[in-house]
Amino acid sequence: MTDMRALLRFPGERRIAVTDCPVPALLPGTIMVRTEISVISTGTERQQADETKASLIRKAWQRPDLVALTIEKFRRDGALATINAVKGRLGRPMATGYASCGIVVAMAKDVTEFDIGQRVACAGLGHANHAEYNIVPRNLACPVPDAVSSEKGAFATLYAIALHAVRQGELVIGHRVAVIGCGLIGQLVTQTAIAAGAIVTAIEPAPERREMAMAGGASNSYAEIRNAPADQFDAVLICTSGNETSTIIEAAARLCRDRGIIVCVGDITPKASRNILYRKEITIRQVRSYGPGRYDPNYEQLGQDYPVGHVRWTVKRNMQAALALLESGKLNPTPLVSQQIDLEDAADFLGSPPMMATVIRYQNVDNRPKAYKPAAQINAASNSTIGIGLIGAGNYMVSTLLPRLRRQENITIKAVVSQSGLSALAIRRQFPDATALSAAEDILASPDIDTVFIATRHDSHADLACKALNAGKHVWLEKPLCVSREQLEALRKVAKQNSPQIFMVGHNRRFTPMAAMLKKHLPKGKIQFRYQVRSAPIPTDHWLNRQGQGGRTIGEISHFIDLISTLAETELLRLQCDWIDREAGDSIWHLTFADGSRGEVSYLLAARRNTPKEVLEVSAPGFAAIMNDWRKLVINGTTILRKPLFASPDKGHDDAIAAFLDTIKSGIHDPRIPGIDAEIHLMDQILGAASGDNQYGPA
């Protein structure tokens, strides 16, 4: 069903279009805003449009970092897995826009500083999109004064960039400033510098832009940098972009007085010969978007503000200052607005000649009730098929689970949920009969869906599993089962009340052909298992590193402990964790089984990029086996199984999904599916060991 309209980029199709998509879901710490005005930032958004429409070769040239990751995935996971991952990434729609103004129509329970019906200025790609409705974190939204129109308020984000640039240049009253590049951001920087009391010289080849800067208060203007006087400026703010970065920096340095400041506002790499910078002792600074807090997930996503005594001007405080200056009339974007368009015309506009500033008006959006609950129209499934709902539409769902579900018979993907709705939209485009949603409750309430696959962020696993079980659904839950004791106890209570449903955690390694072959050859008696796991590094701002997600180790360690327990076929009596670096996740886990068998899982950061991720060694008297990265199994010196060089390693996903669905269809329990009680017990042991309770054993 149509929930709202939004301007989206489709990289895989190399196009931009206004498209129907779900209204995004309200999250803790956020507000829902009905958009009145959004601003197209000509430079940034045209660059994004060009990247979207670029060929794969050009995309590869522009992003060599992603090419390197793709090559590494091909080496590690094989051709098919890499193709699925690339198709999933390119097939996911992307939001456009990052500056808007609208009306608050709903708030999360923990948000109290806004009012329903209040006008707010919004910031941030993925939050202040060119869309009829947006979900905006509390630190990226500011109330708009009554005296400021919505059109002017929509410029608060762009003025925040200008304010941050002025602060980086340390401008004070009377400073002489050169602004290089007088596009939209350059004009806003010029206005802001003048409001700060600076004397501004505009440098811009386009005569109409020079005239606009002069009309806005610039004292002088020049068509070329070389024509401007040398050694005269306290600061030079570069608001252009280009490839001749050394030339621009060196030319800017020529303009600076001794110990002047160069501020890179545009897409400029700060390169120059040392001599000119050294002689004047030039300072070069970057502008990181709207100010401190930008790109910090704790600030943007979790709403954690910086103390004003330590960080005076954050993103939000810059926006508040911009709105105050707009209210006083010291800033005015109106002369910069080239045209006003409707949302439906926005895609065509991005392909037209560049303008200064264009605002999008949203005139046909219904006033919907505060509780935004889409009336999901989910078609009924046949009695002979399993109706499946997908909760979560991230990389793992798209590249790993979905291709395998596609190969299963007698199932129907009925609906898919993602928080923003965009990832769900990408899957719906592959399954036209599916419904794209942004709230899991719509799937859980549907009588046409009897089975859910949950692949969301780790802190939501237990809650969603509880709700799904209470709704009478069969549940496939990606690991980990949970990340805290409280979540575990909630699952334990629900498990006692909902025994008929099939419940399975995605511990797929126990289903691999190599595991089955190894188990077949294992001797009787005590066995030693040594599992070496080498994890690749992840960015420090990755969501797994956020508070409340349990950390990477808790998110993955159950895979390996489950496999060893499956092979041992005896009760795990004791699990101990020795942390080497808890923050990084480096740890060694020791397993003791009822028959005297022992296991060890070393979970450590990889020594180098091509280090195998998983190596399992199994030893017993007269027996030795080694499994290398699910590509090769050697038992007593003989290679039993080997995957071709470019084939994807079989980690058991196909057999695990088939076993889960076959159990639902037949009602006959597959002994390889341990069930919810066993999964709760295993997670109980893991949480106990991780917390330092090394004696934690069986219930």
MARLO-597024 format. One line per 10 residues: number of its first residue (from 1); for each residue x, y, z of C-alpha. Coordinates in pm, 1 decimal, m for minus. Layout:
NUM	X Y Z; ... $
END
This chain:
1	0.0 0.0 0.0; 107.5 360.3 m47.0; 211.6 515.5 283.9; 398.5 820.3 157.7; 597.4 959.6 m133.5; 971.8 1015.7 m123.7; 1253.8 1107.1 m361.7; 1484.7 804.2 m366.5; 1804.7 698.9 m537.0; 1823.6 351.5 m692.9 $
11	2196.8 278.9 m751.5; 2139.0 m61.9 m910.7; 1903.1 88.3 m1169.1; 2107.0 408.5 m1204.8; 1804.0 630.8 m1159.4; 1635.2 872.0 m919.9; 1258.1 868.5 m875.8; 973.2 982.5 m654.3; 839.5 654.1 m520.1; 578.3 510.2 m286.7 $
21	735.7 376.2 32.2; 633.3 301.1 391.7; 617.3 574.0 653.0; 923.9 505.6 872.6; 877.6 373.1 1225.0; 904.8 592.3 1532.5; 1208.8 501.3 1744.9; 1313.5 592.9 2099.2; 1449.6 945.1 2114.3; 1285.4 1054.3 1789.1 $
31	993.9 1255.8 1657.3; 784.0 1207.7 1344.9; 768.4 1514.5 1124.0; 526.6 1587.4 840.6; 741.1 1777.3 590.9; 632.8 2119.3 467.9; 953.2 2235.1 293.7; 1284.0 2070.7 206.9; 1585.6 2231.2 41.0; 1788.2 2081.7 m241.0 $
41	2155.9 2144.7 m174.8; 2272.8 2181.2 m532.3; 2635.6 2073.8 m497.6; 2599.0 1779.8 m259.9; 2283.7 1636.9 m412.0; 2395.2 1670.8 m770.8; 2711.7 1483.9 m679.3; 2499.6 1208.0 m524.5; 2279.0 1203.1 m833.5; 2584.5 1166.2 m1057.9 $
51	2714.4 880.9 m841.9; 2375.6 708.4 m859.4; 2361.5 727.0 m1238.4; 2726.2 624.9 m1285.1; 2818.7 291.8 m1443.7; 2956.2 11.7 m1228.2; 3306.2 83.0 m1360.7; 3277.8 447.9 m1265.3; 3134.6 357.0 m925.4; 3430.9 126.8 m870.7 $
61	3670.5 404.3 m969.8; 3502.2 644.5 m728.4; 3498.8 398.6 m434.3; 3816.1 185.9 m438.9; 3758.4 107.6 m70.2; 3436.1 m77.5 m153.8; 3610.1 m256.8 m440.0; 3875.8 m381.6 m198.1; 3604.9 m509.7 38.9; 3427.2 m681.3 m250.9 $
71	3748.7 m854.8 m358.7; 3810.3 m967.9 m2.2; 3457.0 m1106.8 25.4; 3502.9 m1289.0 m305.7; 3822.0 m1447.1 m174.3; 3664.5 m1543.3 158.0; 3304.2 m1632.8 67.7; 3312.7 m1715.9 m303.0; 3143.7 m1581.9 m614.3; 2776.8 m1649.2 m533.6 $
81	2785.8 m1490.0 m188.7; 2967.5 m1187.9 m330.7; 2715.9 m1146.4 m613.4; 2427.7 m1164.8 m365.7; 2592.9 m906.5 m140.8; 2661.8 m664.5 m428.4; 2309.8 m705.6 m568.6; 2164.7 m647.0 m223.1; 2367.2 m331.4 m173.3; 2292.3 m188.1 m517.0 $
91	1926.0 m286.4 m496.7; 1860.9 m95.1 m176.4; 1701.0 247.6 m231.5; 1877.5 542.3 m73.1; 1726.0 854.3 76.2; 1793.6 1202.6 m60.2; 1799.4 1537.6 112.7; 1923.7 1657.0 450.4; 1757.8 1992.2 525.1; 1386.5 2041.2 588.9 $
101	1115.1 2201.3 798.6; 786.9 2046.5 905.1; 531.7 1979.7 1176.9; 568.8 1732.7 1464.0; 292.1 1474.5 1438.6; 416.4 1206.1 1679.6; 682.5 1162.6 1946.5; 852.4 870.2 2117.4; 757.1 821.9 2482.2; 1097.9 941.5 2602.9 $
111	1080.9 1270.7 2410.1; 925.0 1559.0 2604.3; 1093.7 1873.5 2469.7; 868.5 1905.2 2162.5; 492.8 1948.2 2118.5; 254.9 1791.5 1871.2; 180.0 2049.1 1601.0; 505.3 2236.7 1658.4; 713.2 2345.4 1358.3; 1070.8 2217.2 1359.2 $
121	1380.1 2249.7 1142.8; 1539.5 1910.1 1071.1; 1889.2 1800.9 972.0; 2071.6 1495.9 845.6; 2074.3 1254.2 554.5; 1839.4 971.3 643.3; 1641.3 1199.9 875.1; 1553.3 1524.6 692.7; 1484.7 1355.5 361.9; 1288.1 1470.5 60.2 $
131	990.6 1271.1 186.8; 641.4 1343.6 310.9; 723.3 1206.1 657.1; 1052.5 1172.1 839.8; 1177.0 1026.2 1167.8; 1418.3 1274.3 1323.9; 1636.4 1222.2 1635.2; 1591.4 1482.7 1907.7; 1940.1 1633.6 1856.9; 1877.1 1692.0 1485.5 $
141	1555.8 1894.2 1524.1; 1493.7 2247.3 1654.8; 1171.0 2443.6 1713.1; 1118.8 2720.7 1457.6; 1026.7 3065.9 1594.1; 684.0 3195.7 1491.5; 843.1 3488.2 1305.1; 1046.2 3253.8 1081.3; 865.3 3103.6 783.9; 892.4 2731.1 712.6 $
151	1084.7 2809.5 393.5; 1347.8 3003.0 587.4; 1347.9 2745.6 867.0; 1436.1 2471.6 619.8; 1770.0 2650.1 564.7; 1872.6 2612.4 931.3; 2077.4 2301.6 852.3; 2267.8 2473.3 571.7; 2327.6 2780.0 785.3; 2462.8 2548.5 1056.7 $
161	2732.5 2443.3 808.0; 2811.7 2810.3 745.3; 2822.8 2886.9 1118.3; 3058.6 2597.0 1180.1; 3282.4 2721.9 898.3; 3288.5 3071.8 1049.4; 3380.0 2927.2 1388.4; 3656.3 2717.1 1235.1; 3794.1 3035.1 1079.2; 3790.6 3206.1 1421.6 $
171	3629.2 3513.7 1268.0; 3569.1 3822.1 1479.2; 3449.8 4176.1 1407.3; 3673.4 4343.8 1153.2; 3845.0 4033.8 1018.8; 3910.7 4034.1 646.8; 3782.0 3713.9 489.0; 3798.4 3568.1 137.6; 3525.2 3325.8 34.1; 3630.2 3112.3 m264.7 $
181	3329.4 2968.1 m446.8; 2992.2 3139.9 m425.2; 2747.7 2859.6 m487.0; 2471.6 2804.5 m233.1; 2700.4 2720.4 59.5; 2941.8 2998.1 m37.4; 2656.0 3251.7 m35.3; 2539.6 3130.7 306.8; 2895.6 3146.2 440.2; 2926.6 3500.9 304.3 $
191	2604.8 3606.4 478.9; 2709.1 3441.5 805.4; 3059.9 3591.5 803.7; 2912.4 3938.0 745.7; 2666.3 3880.6 1030.8; 2969.8 3799.8 1248.5; 3120.9 4137.7 1162.2; 3376.2 4023.4 904.4; 3465.5 4212.0 585.5; 3413.4 3964.0 302.1 $
201	3568.0 3939.8 m43.2; 3395.4 3698.2 m280.9; 3595.1 3502.7 m537.8; 3381.3 3331.7 m802.5; 3411.3 3295.5 m1182.7; 3034.7 3322.1 m1248.8; 2937.3 3694.5 m1270.0; 2579.3 3641.4 m1153.3; 2704.5 3469.9 m838.2; 2951.9 3751.2 m771.6 $
211	2667.5 4000.7 m806.8; 2457.3 3796.3 m564.8; 2740.1 3795.4 m309.1; 2784.3 4170.6 m345.9; 2410.0 4222.2 m303.2; 2435.3 4013.3 14.2; 2695.8 4245.4 163.4; 3034.6 4139.3 25.5; 3276.4 4435.3 0.3; 3467.1 4317.7 m307.9 $
221	3457.2 4038.8 m562.8; 3700.3 3882.8 m808.7; 3656.5 3634.3 m1089.2; 3985.1 3453.4 m1015.4; 4192.3 3392.4 m705.1; 4503.2 3535.1 m867.0; 4335.2 3875.4 m900.6; 4267.5 3909.2 m529.0; 4528.1 4093.6 m318.9; 4791.8 3878.5 m150.2 $
231	4875.4 3871.3 221.1; 4554.2 4053.6 314.5; 4314.9 3803.8 467.4; 4281.4 3672.3 821.2; 4096.0 3366.8 687.8; 4015.6 3207.2 353.5; 3705.8 2987.2 338.0; 3708.2 2749.4 40.4; 3347.6 2667.2 m53.9; 3416.4 2497.6 m384.6 $
241	3533.9 2152.7 m485.4; 3757.6 2020.4 m758.2; 4057.3 1811.6 m848.3; 4320.0 2086.7 m850.0; 4337.6 2082.3 m472.7; 4706.0 2173.6 m447.4; 4650.8 2478.3 m668.0; 4352.8 2596.2 m462.7; 4525.6 2552.7 m125.1; 4842.1 2723.4 m241.9 $
251	4644.1 3006.3 m401.0; 4447.7 3047.3 m77.4; 4773.0 3050.8 120.1; 4897.4 3336.7 m100.9; 4594.6 3540.6 6.2; 4646.3 3476.9 379.2; 4829.4 3707.5 610.8; 5101.4 3563.4 833.6; 4947.4 3288.2 1053.2; 4622.0 3303.9 862.2 $
261	4361.6 3023.8 857.1; 4237.9 2826.4 556.3; 3902.9 2652.4 611.3; 3803.0 2373.1 371.9; 3424.0 2386.1 355.0; 3384.1 2213.2 18.9; 3514.2 1876.5 m99.4; 3880.7 1973.3 m94.7; 4179.9 1758.0 m7.8; 4415.4 1980.1 194.9 $
271	4733.4 1941.5 m9.6; 5000.4 2201.2 m81.7; 5375.7 2238.0 m95.5; 5523.3 2277.6 250.6; 5718.7 2594.6 175.9; 5429.0 2834.8 134.4; 5246.7 2696.1 436.4; 5564.2 2695.5 643.9; 5669.8 3052.0 565.8; 5336.4 3192.9 681.5 $
281	5268.0 2922.6 939.1; 4925.4 2867.5 783.7; 4659.4 2668.9 970.9; 4435.8 2443.2 759.3; 4104.6 2325.3 898.6; 3817.9 2109.8 778.8; 3445.7 2166.0 828.9; 3276.4 1845.3 936.8; 2923.7 1920.1 828.3; 2699.3 2101.6 1078.8 $
291	2933.5 2095.1 1379.8; 3039.4 1878.5 1675.7; 2809.6 1581.0 1720.3; 2783.6 1508.9 1349.6; 2864.4 1143.0 1272.2; 2870.1 1059.2 1644.6; 2602.4 788.6 1689.9; 2578.5 862.7 2062.2; 2484.6 1221.6 1979.3; 2276.7 1165.1 1667.9 $
301	2106.0 832.8 1736.1; 2102.6 807.3 2115.6; 2039.7 1176.2 2187.1; 2338.0 1218.0 2421.5; 2425.6 1588.2 2420.9; 2769.2 1734.1 2492.0; 2796.5 1959.4 2801.7; 2777.1 2321.5 2689.2; 3077.8 2408.3 2904.3; 3293.0 2165.6 2705.0 $
311	3140.0 2191.5 2356.1; 2974.1 2529.2 2313.6; 2853.4 2484.9 1956.3; 2708.9 2145.2 1869.8; 2494.5 2062.7 1566.8; 2174.8 2153.0 1748.5; 2313.9 2469.3 1905.2; 2438.5 2582.2 1563.5; 2088.8 2524.6 1423.9; 1935.2 2717.2 1713.3 $
321	2174.8 3006.0 1651.6; 2087.7 3004.5 1280.8; 1714.7 3019.1 1360.2; 1773.0 3308.8 1601.2; 1967.0 3499.5 1333.0; 1690.5 3426.8 1082.4; 1437.9 3562.7 1332.1; 1641.8 3882.4 1377.6; 1676.7 3929.2 1001.8; 2057.2 3912.0 1006.7 $
331	2039.1 3603.7 783.3; 1801.7 3574.7 489.3; 1799.8 3288.8 235.5; 1507.4 3424.6 31.0; 1723.6 3601.0 m236.3; 1903.0 3270.1 m293.6; 1589.3 3069.6 m379.6; 1592.7 3013.8 m755.7; 1268.9 2823.4 m777.6; 1001.7 2631.5 m591.1 $
341	886.7 2290.7 m709.3; 651.8 2013.9 m601.2; 788.5 1681.9 m478.5; 667.6 1503.7 m792.5; 897.8 1724.3 m1005.9; 1207.1 1676.6 m790.6; 1357.0 1384.6 m985.0; 1344.2 1577.2 m1312.6; 1495.7 1882.3 m1146.1; 1812.0 1695.0 m1043.7 $
351	1877.4 1631.9 m1412.0; 1835.0 1995.8 m1514.1; 2097.0 2276.3 m1519.3; 2212.3 2375.5 m1169.8; 2027.6 2647.0 m979.3; 2130.7 2834.4 m664.8; 1871.4 2700.8 m417.8; 1553.7 2508.8 m487.4; 1285.4 2438.0 m229.1; 1042.0 2148.1 m250.2 $
361	688.4 2208.8 m128.4; 468.5 1933.2 13.5; 111.5 2044.7 m43.9; m90.5 1724.9 m73.0; m2.2 1537.0 242.9; m303.5 1429.1 448.4; m314.5 1511.0 816.7; m296.5 1158.8 949.6; m364.3 1062.6 1311.6; m86.3 1071.0 1568.6 $
371	m50.2 693.5 1577.8; 97.3 608.0 1239.8; m3.8 246.7 1198.6; m18.3 149.2 830.4; m324.9 m60.4 747.2; m125.3 m344.6 599.7; m296.7 m517.9 312.8; m141.0 m864.4 328.2; m279.9 m1117.3 87.6; m384.2 m1449.5 233.2 $
381	m166.3 m1750.6 166.8; m288.8 m2082.3 38.1; m330.0 m2366.4 288.4; m46.1 m2549.6 115.7; 207.2 m2271.1 161.3; 383.2 m2111.5 455.3; 318.0 m1738.6 483.2; 645.1 m1571.9 585.4; 709.9 m1228.7 729.6; 1062.2 m1086.6 730.9 $
391	1154.2 m857.1 1020.6; 1474.2 m675.9 931.4; 1603.8 m613.8 582.3; 1974.2 m551.5 633.0; 2275.0 m702.7 458.9; 2243.3 m1044.5 622.4; 1877.0 m1084.2 537.4; 1925.0 m964.4 179.9; 2248.9 m1139.6 89.6; 2231.7 m1459.3 298.9 $
401	1878.3 m1556.2 402.1; 1665.5 m1420.3 118.9; 1846.4 m1597.1 m171.7; 1799.9 m1926.7 11.8; 1436.6 m1861.6 94.3; 1381.2 m1790.1 m273.2; 1484.7 m2149.6 m352.7; 1238.5 m2304.6 m107.2; 908.9 m2446.5 m232.3; 560.0 m2389.5 m92.0 $
411	642.0 m2066.7 85.3; 529.0 m1710.9 19.2; 702.9 m1394.4 132.9; 400.9 m1198.1 248.2; 554.2 m892.3 411.3; 887.5 m738.6 507.1; 966.6 m481.5 773.9; 1256.0 m239.6 806.1; 1275.9 62.0 1034.6; 1313.2 321.1 758.4 $
421	1099.3 123.6 515.3; 1355.2 164.0 235.3; 1525.8 m172.7 276.8; 1182.5 m334.2 291.7; 1094.1 m152.5 m29.9; 1399.4 m307.6 m199.7; 1279.1 m658.7 m112.8; 924.0 m580.5 m218.2; 1058.4 m487.7 m560.3; 1186.3 m846.8 m585.2 $
431	862.1 m994.2 m449.8; 579.2 m776.8 m588.9; 314.5 m960.7 m384.7; 489.0 m876.3 m57.9; 395.7 m574.8 151.8; 668.1 m332.6 261.4; 619.1 m210.6 618.8; 804.5 m18.1 887.3; 641.9 m171.8 1199.2; 687.8 m534.9 1307.8 $
441	347.9 m524.9 1479.7; 176.3 m530.6 1139.7; 340.5 m862.2 1054.7; 270.9 m1010.6 1396.1; m96.0 m910.6 1378.3; m153.2 m1064.8 1035.7; m339.5 m1399.6 1034.1; m195.5 m1467.5 686.8; 158.0 m1492.5 826.6; 243.0 m1796.1 1036.5 $
451	624.6 m1777.6 1030.6; 867.4 m1492.0 1088.4; 1238.3 m1456.6 1018.9; 1402.0 m1204.5 1251.9; 1734.8 m1050.1 1149.9; 1751.3 m713.7 1324.2; 2001.2 m546.4 1554.2; 2090.6 m761.3 1850.1; 1923.1 m562.8 2125.8; 1583.5 m616.9 1959.8 $
461	1606.9 m996.6 1911.9; 1456.9 m1110.4 2240.8; 1170.4 m859.5 2241.9; 1069.0 m942.3 1884.6; 1095.7 m1315.8 1951.8; 871.3 m1282.4 2258.3; 612.8 m1086.0 2062.7; 621.9 m1331.5 1773.2; 579.0 m1633.1 2000.4; 294.3 m1463.6 2184.4 $
471	134.5 m1393.0 1846.5; 145.0 m1766.0 1767.3; 415.7 m1746.2 1500.4; 692.1 m1992.6 1423.8; 1022.1 m1809.5 1473.6; 1358.6 m1816.1 1301.7; 1578.6 m1585.5 1507.6; 1928.1 m1485.8 1402.6; 2189.9 m1510.0 1673.1; 2236.1 m1399.8 1941.2 $
481	1926.5 m1509.3 2126.3; 1957.0 m1202.4 2351.4; 2217.4 m967.0 2498.0; 2116.7 m942.0 2864.8; 1985.8 m1141.3 3160.4; 1662.1 m942.6 3162.6; 1593.1 m1036.6 2801.9; 1678.2 m1399.7 2873.6; 1430.5 m1416.9 3161.5; 1158.7 m1261.2 2944.9 $
491	1220.1 m1531.1 2683.8; 1214.9 m1801.0 2950.0; 867.8 m1689.9 3065.1; 732.7 m1677.5 2710.3; 881.9 m2018.8 2629.9; 678.2 m2180.1 2908.2; 356.1 m2047.0 2757.9; 418.5 m2108.1 2386.8; 546.9 m2460.7 2335.3; 360.4 m2552.7 2010.9 $
501	554.0 m2316.5 1784.9; 877.4 m2411.2 1613.2; 1158.5 m2189.8 1741.0; 1506.5 m2190.0 1592.0; 1816.5 m1975.5 1633.4; 2023.0 m1945.2 1317.0; 2306.7 m2170.7 1432.9; 2358.6 m2295.2 1080.0; 2705.3 m2445.5 1125.7; 2565.0 m2757.6 1291.2 $
511	2386.8 m2824.6 956.7; 2697.0 m2816.2 732.9; 2800.6 m3123.2 528.3; 3150.1 m3091.1 679.2; 3011.1 m3100.9 1032.1; 2802.5 m3407.4 945.2; 3102.9 m3581.7 789.0; 3328.5 m3494.9 1080.6; 3070.8 m3615.3 1331.5; 3043.0 m3944.5 1143.6 $
521	3417.6 m4007.6 1177.9; 3461.8 m3900.3 1539.4; 3588.5 m4176.6 1770.9; 3429.3 m4268.8 2100.2; 3573.0 m4131.2 2422.4; 3729.0 m3802.1 2522.2; 3791.2 m3553.3 2240.4; 3975.7 m3222.8 2226.8; 3823.5 m2942.7 2013.6; 4024.6 m2632.6 1929.2 $
531	3834.4 m2368.7 1733.6; 4028.6 m2066.2 1607.1; 3808.4 m1775.7 1501.0; 3968.1 m1464.8 1355.8; 3729.1 m1172.0 1320.2; 3789.4 m887.3 1078.5; 3795.2 m537.8 1231.3; 3482.1 m324.3 1215.4; 3462.1 57.0 1229.4; 3452.7 206.7 1576.8 $
541	3117.3 371.2 1498.2; 2957.8 43.8 1383.4; 2627.2 m24.5 1558.6; 2770.0 m342.2 1714.9; 2996.9 m122.4 1925.8; 2709.5 78.2 2069.3; 2602.7 41.8 2427.1; 2327.1 m212.7 2469.7; 2413.4 m425.4 2164.5; 2613.5 m677.7 2367.4 $
551	2933.3 m640.8 2167.1; 3063.2 m842.8 1876.4; 3171.3 m1143.8 2080.0; 2833.3 m1200.2 2246.7; 2675.9 m1154.7 1904.8; 2874.3 m1433.8 1742.2; 3030.4 m1669.0 1997.2; 2722.7 m1892.3 2028.1; 2783.2 m2010.2 1667.9; 3107.0 m2180.6 1761.7 $
561	3010.1 m2309.2 2104.4; 2695.1 m2457.7 1950.3; 2897.1 m2640.0 1682.9; 3141.7 m2793.6 1932.5; 2850.1 m2897.4 2157.3; 2679.1 m3058.2 1858.1; 2990.8 m3257.1 1771.5; 3056.8 m3358.1 2133.4; 2703.6 m3499.3 2174.7; 2723.8 m3474.3 2551.5 $
571	2625.0 m3219.6 2812.2; 2824.4 m2898.9 2841.5; 2903.5 m2889.9 3213.1; 3115.7 m2577.9 3237.5; 3185.9 m2274.4 3022.5; 3461.3 m2028.0 3109.1; 3559.9 m1703.4 2935.4; 3902.9 m1544.7 2967.6; 3890.6 m1191.8 2830.6; 4209.6 m1071.4 2664.9 $
581	4065.7 m738.3 2551.5; 3700.4 m710.1 2641.7; 3645.3 m384.4 2453.7; 3783.8 m534.1 2132.3; 3610.6 m868.6 2199.1; 3932.1 m1074.6 2206.7; 3867.8 m1373.5 2429.5; 3930.0 m1744.1 2486.6; 3640.6 m1968.9 2583.5; 3693.9 m2303.5 2757.3 $
591	3434.5 m2583.5 2742.1; 3415.3 m2887.7 2968.0; 3177.9 m3173.4 2876.3; 3022.1 m3450.5 3084.5; 3230.9 m3726.7 2923.4; 3559.5 m3544.7 2989.2; 3590.3 m3392.5 2642.1; 3729.8 m3041.4 2629.2; 3689.8 m2751.5 2390.8; 3850.4 m2415.5 2332.5 $
601	3731.9 m2126.8 2117.7; 3981.6 m1847.1 2063.2; 3795.5 m1543.6 1931.2; 4058.7 m1291.0 1827.9; 4115.2 m1009.3 1583.1; 4266.1 m1136.0 1257.3; 4642.6 m1097.6 1225.5; 4614.4 m1000.1 857.9; 4346.0 m969.6 591.7; 4386.4 m1315.3 436.0 $
611	4388.4 m1502.2 767.7; 4125.5 m1782.5 762.9; 3828.1 m1684.1 973.4; 3752.6 m2030.9 1110.7; 3983.1 m2325.7 1170.1; 3859.0 m2622.0 1376.5; 4106.6 m2884.7 1496.4; 3978.0 m3206.0 1654.1; 4213.9 m3442.1 1836.0; 4177.7 m3777.2 2007.8 $
621	4400.2 m4082.4 2051.6; 4468.2 m4212.5 1699.3; 4253.6 m3937.6 1543.8; 4321.5 m3591.2 1401.0; 4100.3 m3369.8 1187.0; 4114.2 m3013.2 1067.3; 3846.5 m2801.1 904.0; 3976.3 m2490.5 728.4; 3724.5 m2207.8 674.5; 3450.6 m2448.3 557.7 $
631	3648.6 m2509.9 240.3; 3850.8 m2814.7 328.3; 3813.7 m3104.1 572.3; 4111.6 m3330.7 635.7; 4074.8 m3640.4 856.6; 4383.6 m3841.4 953.8; 4578.4 m3687.0 668.2; 4315.8 m3757.7 399.9; 4113.1 m3479.9 239.5; 3749.2 m3580.2 283.1 $
641	3579.1 m3270.0 144.5; 3708.4 m2973.4 m50.7; 3528.3 m2675.7 m205.7; 3642.8 m2544.5 m546.9; 3855.0 m2230.2 m538.1; 3587.6 m1975.6 m627.4; 3287.9 m2160.4 m483.8; 3114.6 m2020.8 m178.0; 3186.3 m2221.8 138.3; 2886.3 m2418.3 264.0 $
651	2813.5 m2294.4 616.6; 2486.7 m2485.0 641.1; 2240.1 m2205.8 567.1; 2044.6 m2401.0 303.9; 2004.5 m2713.1 515.5; 1919.6 m2512.8 827.4; 1641.8 m2317.7 655.1; 1509.9 m2634.1 487.9; 1502.7 m2819.8 821.8; 1314.3 m2532.4 987.5 $
661	1052.3 m2507.2 712.1; 1014.4 m2885.5 674.0; 948.6 m2915.8 1046.6; 674.7 m2653.9 1019.4; 518.0 m2826.6 718.5; 535.6 m3182.5 851.9; 498.6 m3125.8 1223.7; 775.0 m3383.4 1272.7; 1059.7 m3259.3 1490.8; 1404.9 m3248.4 1332.6 $
671	1655.9 m3357.7 1600.3; 1907.0 m3105.2 1465.3; 1679.8 m2823.5 1591.6; 1748.9 m2803.7 1966.3; 1441.2 m2593.7 2052.0; 1392.4 m2283.5 2262.9; 1471.0 m2440.1 2602.9; 1811.7 m2563.7 2486.0; 1888.8 m2229.2 2320.8; 1796.7 m2043.6 2639.9 $
681	2020.7 m2275.1 2843.0; 2315.2 m2220.4 2606.1; 2274.3 m1842.8 2615.7; 2243.8 m1860.1 2992.7; 2585.1 m2024.9 3007.8; 2738.3 m1773.6 2765.0; 2611.9 m1469.8 2956.8; 2727.2 m1622.1 3283.2; 3076.8 m1694.0 3150.8; 3105.2 m1352.5 2985.6 $
691	3014.6 m1177.6 3311.4; 3298.0 m1350.5 3495.3; 3096.0 m1625.9 3662.0; 3339.8 m1892.3 3545.4; 3168.2 m2165.4 3741.2; 2845.5 m2116.7 3549.2; 2724.4 m2455.3 3439.1; 2404.7 m2649.4 3375.5; 2072.4 m2539.3 3519.2 $
END
